[in-house]
Amino acid sequence: MNSLGTAGRQDAPLLELKGISKRFTGVRALDGVDLDVRAGELHVLFGENGAGKSTLINVISGSFPPDEGTFRFGGEEIHDLTPHRARAIGISPVFQEFSLVPSLSVEDNLFLGREIAAGGVLNARRMRKRARTLIDELGFDLDPSRRVDDLSRAHQQMTEIAKALLGRVRLLILDEPTASLTERETGRLFELIVKLKTEGVGLIYVSHRMREIRALADRVTVLRDGRHIRTLDAASASDGDLVELMTGRKIDVLFPAIPHAPGAVTLDVENLTTADGAVQGVNFHARAGEITGIAGLVGCGKSELVRAIYGIDAIVDGMVRLHGHSVEQSGPRESLRRGVAYFPANRVAEGLALSRPIRENSSMTALDLDRFARLGFLRPRAERRAISVVMERLKLRPPDIERNAGALSGGNRQKVMLGRALTRDLQVFLFDEPSVGIDVGAKVEVYEFMKHLVETGAAVVVVSSELPEVLALSNRLYVMHQGRIAAELSGDDKTEQNVLASFFQDHGREAA
């Protein structure tokens, strides 16, 4: 890689922010925040969704100008920072929401705005070679010639990371970078981070995953309600300390005790194969009164399985039964009418209409019901009343249902989607990566919501790449590998060791 970093001055921070404040209409997103990052250090930003982390990294990367405070980088005071200037001085962000152009190739996205040219003519050969060299050095399984909209989310994440490291980097910002990566790719990223630190690059790392903080962090800064709460040495701070500082309260138990009482088979899948081949000959069932987990590496087919059940991905073979009755392949609308709900992992692309109010986003799956519409006409008063009750129950904060969904944190966006489950009679709930991108406090609320569903007799299916999550929540657990069921585990067999063994086994046979 081209000079990924240069050793910074050891007597002064690489980045030094003092008293940074930022206001939006009616909201004080940052309130006098201090932060410093040293060359060769990984500094974690830790806080609940809505604590101000995203606003702060947008200030650092030049997207938002601060209203108050001082900004020093490399010993110089910085004014009127723009994203272009930030990259020019070596500040390179990788945001959780991708900034790629879907219709362009990986290679074109890497060089967008910094093309290699001579005499006004693009040097495509040199750019292609440079892209290939960088991707090889990163160890990513990524084809530079592929269009971005043909890539999985994991490969789009790799593209964003490669784009950030193409130029000269002095400060790298990583916002939930492992959310879409496999274990192997995550391990490769961690190796890269160690290399960058030895070369003097400073890193700001946003994550809710305690294991990553333990593995990587030198220091942790905790934000809450837009304020700087404390900066701690990672080695001396316990998980409990960090969570209490983040939330302002003790969280003794992350995963609630769920009283599984398995009843009749509600959802049954036999020999299911999808048109794209991501799922091949899968047999699977979920019972009322329990959580059925599906684990597997990114790309194993677990997400595609629930998408096919819901009617998003096409099925070419096999059968889906609800309450013992075979159902024809249909779309999401028919699935909802049959009592099946789906909560996608990608809340931005598939889950929410970000430019529309919370009220509309939560009611949109129930507008065929008489309580919300009559003779094709919406009943706005009934809609507002119902959604207000739902959002109060889910503890949406602030409880303004007329705010656009795009203004919400990740945890509140998930609550808006969960609200749909309370607007109509549903019996089957399909959750795909339910805790991705949300903080510890919001995770606890999502898990309690699932517990409530189980207690009311629903069949809950949880797809997750987070092993502790899917092991703790599920009563039975399927492990998928290369599009097939590699194992079905329950009771004492439901262990991390058995799941990991199933991730990598040959799938010559399918579990009974």
C-alpha positions in Angstrom: 0.0 0.0 0.0 1.2 3.5 -0.7 2.6 4.9 2.5 -0.4 3.9 4.7 1.0 6.0 7.5 3.9 8.0 8.8 5.0 8.2 12.4 3.5 11.2 14.1 4.9 13.5 16.7 5.1 11.7 20.0 4.7 14.8 22.2 1.3 15.9 20.8 -1.9 14.1 19.7 -2.4 13.5 16.0 -6.0 14.7 16.5 -7.1 17.1 19.2 -10.7 18.3 19.6 -11.8 20.6 22.4 -15.3 21.8 23.2 -16.9 20.5 20.0 -20.6 21.3 19.8 -23.0 20.7 17.0 -26.7 21.6 16.8 -29.4 20.6 14.3 -32.9 21.8 14.3 -34.2 21.4 17.8 -31.4 19.0 18.7 -28.0 19.5 20.4 -26.2 16.5 18.9 -22.8 17.3 20.5 -22.2 19.4 23.6 -18.7 20.5 24.3 -17.0 17.2 23.4 -13.2 16.7 23.9 -11.3 14.0 22.1 -7.7 13.3 21.3 -6.2 10.5 19.2 -2.5 9.7 19.2 -0.4 8.4 16.3 -0.3 4.6 16.4 -3.3 4.3 18.7 -6.7 2.7 18.3 -9.2 4.9 20.1 -12.7 3.4 20.4 -15.8 5.7 20.5 -18.4 3.9 22.6 -22.0 5.0 23.3 -25.6 4.2 22.7 -27.3 4.9 19.3 -28.0 8.7 19.4 -25.1 9.4 21.8 -23.3 11.6 19.2 -20.8 9.2 17.8 -21.9 9.5 14.1 -22.1 13.3 14.4 -18.6 13.5 15.9 -17.0 11.4 13.1 -18.8 13.4 10.5 -17.3 16.6 12.1 -13.8 14.9 12.0 -14.2 13.8 8.4 -15.4 17.3 7.2 -19.0 16.4 6.5 -20.4 18.6 9.3 -18.8 21.9 10.4 -18.8 22.3 14.2 -20.7 25.2 15.7 -18.2 25.6 18.6 -14.8 24.3 19.6 -11.3 23.9 18.3 -10.0 21.3 15.9 -6.3 20.5 15.6 -4.7 17.9 13.3 -1.0 17.2 13.1 -0.4 20.2 15.3 -2.2 22.6 13.1 -5.6 24.3 13.8 -8.1 23.3 11.2 -10.9 25.6 9.9 -13.5 25.1 7.2 -12.8 21.4 6.7 -14.5 19.6 3.8 -14.5 15.9 3.0 -12.1 16.5 0.1 -9.7 18.4 2.2 -9.9 15.9 5.0 -8.8 13.1 2.7 -6.1 15.4 1.3 -4.6 15.8 4.8 -4.9 12.1 5.6 -8.2 11.7 7.4 -10.0 8.8 5.8 -13.4 7.5 7.0 -15.3 4.2 6.4 -18.9 4.9 7.4 -21.5 2.3 8.4 -23.7 3.5 5.5 -21.7 3.0 2.3 -20.8 5.8 0.0 -20.4 3.7 -3.1 -21.8 4.3 -6.6 -23.8 1.1 -7.3 -23.6 1.3 -11.1 -19.8 1.6 -11.2 -17.2 -1.2 -10.7 -15.1 -1.7 -7.6 -12.1 -0.2 -9.4 -14.1 2.9 -10.5 -15.3 3.5 -7.0 -11.8 3.3 -5.6 -10.5 6.0 -7.9 -13.6 8.1 -8.1 -12.5 11.7 -7.7 -8.8 10.8 -7.7 -8.4 9.2 -11.1 -5.0 8.5 -12.6 -4.6 10.4 -15.9 -2.1 11.9 -18.2 -2.8 14.7 -20.7 -6.5 14.4 -19.8 -6.6 10.7 -20.7 -7.4 8.1 -18.0 -4.7 5.5 -17.4 -7.1 2.6 -16.9 -4.3 0.0 -17.0 -2.4 1.7 -14.1 -5.6 2.1 -12.0 -6.5 -1.5 -12.5 -3.1 -2.7 -11.5 -3.1 -0.4 -8.4 -6.5 -1.6 -7.4 -5.5 -5.3 -7.8 -2.3 -4.7 -5.8 -4.2 -3.0 -2.9 -6.9 -5.7 -2.7 -4.3 -8.4 -2.7 -2.4 -6.7 0.1 -5.6 -6.4 2.1 -6.3 -10.1 1.6 -9.8 -9.5 0.4 -11.7 -11.8 -1.9 -12.8 -9.0 -4.2 -12.9 -8.6 -8.0 -12.0 -5.0 -9.0 -14.0 -5.4 -12.3 -17.3 -6.3 -10.6 -20.1 -3.8 -10.4 -20.9 -2.7 -6.8 -24.6 -3.5 -7.2 -23.7 -7.1 -8.0 -21.7 -7.5 -4.7 -22.9 -8.8 -1.4 -22.9 -6.4 1.6 -19.7 -8.0 2.9 -17.9 -7.3 -0.4 -19.2 -3.8 -0.5 -17.8 -3.3 3.0 -14.4 -4.6 1.7 -14.6 -2.0 -1.2 -15.2 0.8 1.3 -12.2 -0.2 3.4 -10.0 -0.5 0.3 -11.2 2.9 -0.9 -10.2 4.4 2.5 -6.7 3.0 2.3 -5.9 3.8 -1.3 -4.3 7.1 -0.5 -2.0 8.4 2.2 -3.7 7.8 5.5 -2.8 9.4 8.8 -6.1 8.9 10.6 -8.5 6.1 9.7 -12.1 6.1 11.0 -13.9 2.8 11.0 -17.6 2.8 11.9 -18.8 -0.8 12.7 -16.5 -2.2 10.1 -17.0 -5.9 10.9 -20.8 -5.9 10.8 -20.9 -7.6 7.3 -17.5 -9.5 7.4 -16.9 -13.2 7.9 -14.6 -14.4 10.7 -11.7 -14.8 8.2 -12.2 -11.3 6.8 -12.5 -9.8 10.3 -9.2 -11.5 11.2 -7.6 -10.1 8.2 -8.9 -6.6 9.1 -7.5 -6.9 12.6 -4.1 -7.9 11.2 -4.2 -4.8 8.9 -5.1 -2.6 11.9 -2.0 -3.9 13.8 0.1 -3.1 10.8 -1.3 0.4 10.5 -0.7 1.1 14.2 3.0 0.1 13.8 3.3 2.6 10.9 2.0 5.4 13.0 -1.6 5.6 11.8 -4.1 6.8 14.3 -7.5 4.9 14.3 -10.9 5.9 15.5 -13.0 2.7 15.9 -16.8 2.7 16.5 -18.1 -0.6 17.7 -20.7 -2.1 20.1 -18.9 -5.4 20.2 -17.0 -6.0 23.4 -14.8 -8.7 22.0 -13.5 -6.3 19.4 -12.8 -3.6 21.9 -10.9 -6.0 24.1 -8.9 -7.2 21.1 -8.0 -3.8 19.6 -8.5 -0.8 21.8 -5.8 1.3 23.5 -8.3 3.8 24.9 -12.1 4.2 25.0 -14.1 7.4 25.0 -17.7 7.1 26.2 -20.3 9.5 24.8 -23.8 9.8 26.2 -26.5 12.3 25.0 -23.9 14.2 23.0 -21.5 14.7 25.9 -18.1 13.3 26.7 -18.6 11.1 29.8 -15.1 9.7 30.3 -12.0 8.4 28.5 -10.4 5.2 29.9 -7.5 3.0 29.2 -9.1 -0.1 27.6 -6.9 -2.5 29.7 -8.3 -1.2 33.0 -12.0 -0.9 32.1 -14.3 -3.8 32.6 -17.3 -4.5 30.3 -19.6 -3.6 33.1 -17.8 -0.2 33.6 -18.2 0.6 29.9 -21.9 -0.4 29.7 -22.7 1.5 32.9 -21.0 4.7 31.6 -22.7 4.3 28.2 -26.2 3.9 29.5 -26.1 5.6 32.9 -27.4 2.4 34.5 -26.3 -1.1 35.3 -27.3 -3.8 32.8 -26.8 -7.0 34.8 -28.0 -9.4 32.1 -27.7 -8.9 28.4 -29.6 -11.9 27.3 -32.9 -12.5 29.1 -34.0 -15.9 30.4 -36.6 -16.9 27.7 -39.2 -19.5 28.9 -39.4 -21.6 25.8 -42.5 -23.8 25.6 -42.3 -25.5 22.2 -45.7 -26.2 20.8 -47.0 -27.2 17.4 -44.9 -26.7 14.2 -45.9 -23.4 12.8 -43.5 -23.0 10.0 -42.1 -26.0 8.0 -39.8 -26.0 5.1 -39.1 -29.1 3.0 -36.3 -29.5 0.4 -36.2 -25.8 -0.3 -33.9 -24.5 -3.1 -33.7 -20.9 -4.2 -33.3 -19.7 -7.8 -29.9 -18.2 -7.2 -28.6 -21.4 -5.6 -27.8 -19.7 -2.2 -30.1 -22.2 -0.5 -30.0 -25.9 -1.6 -32.4 -28.6 -0.4 -33.0 -27.2 3.1 -35.3 -28.9 5.6 -36.2 -26.6 8.5 -39.0 -26.0 11.0 -40.0 -23.5 13.7 -42.4 -24.2 16.5 -44.8 -21.9 18.4 -43.5 -20.8 21.8 -39.7 -21.0 21.0 -36.9 -19.2 19.3 -35.3 -21.1 16.4 -31.8 -19.9 15.6 -29.9 -20.0 12.3 -26.2 -19.5 12.5 -23.5 -19.5 9.8 -20.8 -17.5 8.2 -21.6 -14.6 5.9 -22.7 -16.0 2.5 -23.8 -19.4 3.9 -27.4 -18.9 2.8 -29.0 -18.2 6.2 -30.4 -14.8 5.2 -31.5 -16.0 1.8 -33.5 -18.8 3.5 -35.7 -16.4 5.5 -36.0 -14.1 2.6 -37.3 -17.0 0.5 -39.8 -18.1 3.2 -41.1 -14.5 3.3 -41.4 -14.4 -0.5 -38.6 -12.0 -1.5 -36.2 -14.5 -3.1 -37.6 -16.9 -5.7 -38.0 -20.6 -4.9 -37.4 -23.2 -7.6 -37.9 -26.4 -5.6 -39.4 -27.5 -2.3 -42.3 -26.6 -0.1 -43.2 -24.1 2.6 -46.0 -24.9 5.0 -47.7 -22.7 7.6 -49.7 -24.4 10.3 -49.5 -27.7 8.3 -50.9 -26.2 5.1 -48.7 -25.8 1.9 -48.5 -22.2 0.7 -47.7 -21.2 -2.9 -44.7 -18.9 -3.6 -45.9 -15.4 -3.1 -44.7 -11.9 -2.2 -44.4 -10.1 1.2 -47.9 -8.8 1.1 -49.4 -12.3 1.1 -47.0 -13.4 3.7 -48.1 -10.6 6.0 -51.8 -11.6 5.5 -50.8 -15.2 6.5 -49.3 -13.9 9.7 -45.6 -13.9 8.8 -43.4 -10.8 9.5 -39.8 -10.2 8.3 -37.3 -7.8 9.7 -34.3 -7.3 7.3 -30.7 -6.8 8.3 -30.3 -3.8 6.1 -32.7 -1.3 7.6 -31.7 1.4 5.2 -32.0 -0.3 1.9 -34.9 -2.7 2.7 -36.5 -1.9 6.0 -37.4 1.7 6.1 -38.5 4.7 3.9 -36.0 7.1 5.5 -37.6 10.2 4.0 -41.0 9.4 5.5 -42.3 9.8 9.1 -42.0 7.2 11.8 -45.8 6.9 11.7 -45.9 5.9 8.1 -43.0 3.5 8.4 -44.7 1.6 11.3 -48.2 1.5 9.8 -47.2 0.7 6.2 -47.6 -3.1 6.7 -51.1 -2.7 8.1 -52.8 -0.3 5.7 -55.0 -3.1 4.3 -56.7 -3.4 7.7 -60.1 -1.7 8.4 -58.7 0.0 11.5 -56.3 2.0 9.3 -58.2 2.4 6.0 -61.7 2.2 4.7 -62.7 1.9 1.1 -59.2 2.8 0.0 -59.1 6.0 2.2 -56.6 6.3 5.1 -58.0 7.0 8.5 -55.2 9.4 9.8 -56.6 9.9 13.3 -56.8 6.1 13.9 -53.3 5.7 12.4 -51.7 8.4 14.6 -53.4 7.0 17.7 -52.4 3.4 17.1 -48.7 4.2 16.2 -48.4 6.6 19.2 -49.4 3.7 21.5 -47.0 1.3 19.8 -44.0 3.7 19.9 -44.6 4.5 23.6 -44.7 0.8 24.3 -41.3 0.4 22.5 -39.9 3.4 24.3 -39.0 5.4 21.2 -37.1 8.5 22.3 -38.0 11.2 21.5 -41.6 9.9 21.0 -42.3 12.2 18.0 -43.9 9.9 15.4 -43.9 12.7 12.8 -40.0 12.8 12.6 -38.5 11.2 9.5 -37.1 7.8 10.0 -33.8 8.9 8.5 -33.2 11.2 11.5 -33.2 8.2 13.9 -30.3 6.2 15.4 -29.9 2.6 14.5 -31.6 1.4 17.7 -34.6 3.6 17.1 -34.8 2.6 13.5 -35.1 -1.0 14.7 -37.8 0.0 17.1 -39.8 1.5 14.2 -39.6 -1.8 12.3 -40.5 -3.7 15.4 -43.6 -1.5 15.7 -45.0 -3.2 12.6 -45.3 -6.4 14.6 -47.8 -4.7 17.0 -50.1 -3.3 14.3 -51.6 -6.7 13.1 -52.1 -10.3 14.2 -48.9 -12.2 13.4 -47.7 -15.7 14.4 -44.3 -16.1 12.7 -41.4 -13.6 13.1 -38.3 -13.8 11.0 -35.4 -11.7 12.3 -32.3 -11.2 10.1 -29.3 -9.9 12.1 -31.6 -8.1 14.6 -28.8 -6.4 16.6 -26.5 -5.3 13.8 -25.5 -1.6 14.3 -27.4 -1.1 17.6 -26.0 -0.5 21.0 -26.1 -2.6 24.1 -29.1 -0.9 25.7 -31.1 -1.2 22.4 -30.1 -4.9 22.1 -31.6 -5.6 25.5 -34.9 -4.0 24.5 -35.0 -6.1 21.2 -34.3 -9.3 23.2 -37.0 -8.5 25.7 -39.4 -7.9 22.7 -38.5 -11.4 21.4 -39.1 -12.8 24.9 -42.6 -11.2 24.9 -43.3 -12.8 21.5 -42.4 -16.2 22.7 -44.4 -15.9 25.8 -47.5 -15.1 23.7 -47.0 -18.3 21.7 -45.3 -16.9 18.5 -42.8 -18.8 16.5 -39.6 -16.7 16.3 -36.7 -17.3 13.9 -33.4 -15.5 14.5 -30.7 -15.4 11.9 -27.4 -14.1 13.4 -23.7 -14.0 12.7 -23.1 -13.2 16.4 -22.6 -16.6 18.0 -23.1 -15.5 21.6 -26.4 -14.0 20.5 -27.9 -16.9 18.6 -26.7 -19.4 21.2 -28.2 -17.5 24.1 -31.5 -16.7 22.5 -32.4 -19.9 20.7 -34.0 -23.1 22.0 -33.0 -25.0 18.9 -30.2 -24.0 16.5 -29.6 -24.8 12.8 -26.1 -24.2 11.4 -25.9 -23.5 7.7 -22.8 -24.0 5.5 -22.6 -23.4 1.8 -26.4 -23.2 1.3 -27.2 -26.4 3.3 -28.1 -27.4 6.8 -24.9 -28.7 8.4 -26.3 -29.4 11.9 -29.3 -29.0 14.1 -28.4 -28.5 17.7 -30.4 -28.4 20.9 -29.9 -29.0 24.6 -26.3 -29.8 25.7 -25.2 -30.1 22.0 -25.9 -26.4 21.5 -22.4 -25.2 22.1 -20.0 -22.8 20.5 -17.6 -25.6 19.8 -20.2 -27.6 17.9 -21.3 -24.6 15.9 -17.8 -23.7 14.9 -17.1 -27.3 13.9 -20.2 -27.3 11.7 -19.2 -24.0 10.0 -16.3 -25.7 8.2 -17.4 -29.4 7.8 -18.1 -31.0 4.5 -21.8 -31.2 3.8 -22.1 -34.6 2.2 -25.1 -35.2 4.4 -27.8 -33.0 5.8 -28.8 -33.1 9.5 -31.9 -35.0 10.2 
